[in-house]
Amino acid sequence: MERRRNLLVGLGILTLMIVNVLFASLAFPIAPVAAGFTPTPRPTDVPTDVPTDVPTDVPTDTPDDGDTPTLWVSKEADTEVAAPGDTFTYRIVVKNEGPGTATGVTLEDDVPGELEIVDVGVTQGTPTVSGNRVTVDVGTLGPGYSVVLTIKVKVKLDVPPGTEIVNTVVAWSDQTSRIIATATVKVPGLAAFLPESGGMLEPGLVLWILGGVTFLLIGLVFYRRSGQRTENS
């Protein structure tokens, strides 16, 4: 009898333990872990950063290369040969070939020392003459527009025959670099007055030579006679 009661008590305790284990497994499920397997932790909900409005750099207005002006300059003399004492004129043209407008357009011409400036004229701007330097503040020059500068000069009397007079003008603007143009005028040498090989002297030149030789001989005769009179007295 006592043994039966102990058996019933043991069965009751075992039943309670089984019930408790089942209840615990239902309330807190335990995943089986295999040998050598590490369970992956459950990711937690991590709030992502909300991007803030970052102001972008506002592009500045840069000049368009298509609006840059293009200057062109030319220079020529109205003669290729000038003797001492002769006058001639340089003609200088500066033009804006576009497509943009040129500002601060300037011309500068250093006239060579063999020449002296007689007169200066320009179709736009203010010319300034300092010594043998001519400077013109043209100012603004629109696309397709041009300005003409004229410089009248005189060849100095002491310039040696055969001299080549090279004159260069410089032009620039606020938007462009310096550009140049050159003109050359030659002072004739003695060979210019002589005929080509096999040719004949010009009649006028022959008379000029004969007259010069005649006056030279007459001068020598009078000089010698005046010297003799001085000795006799």
Protein Blocks (a to p, Z undefined) as FASTA:
>chain_A
ZZmmmmmmmmmmmmmmmmmmmmmmmmmccddddehiacdddddddddddddddddddddd
dddfklpccdddddddfbfbdcehiacddddddddebjbdcehiacdddddfkbccfbdc
dfedjdddehjaccddebpadehiacdddddddddfklcehiacddddddddfkbccddd
ddddddddfklmpccehiacdfklmmmmmmmmmmmmmmmmmmmmmmmmmmmZZ
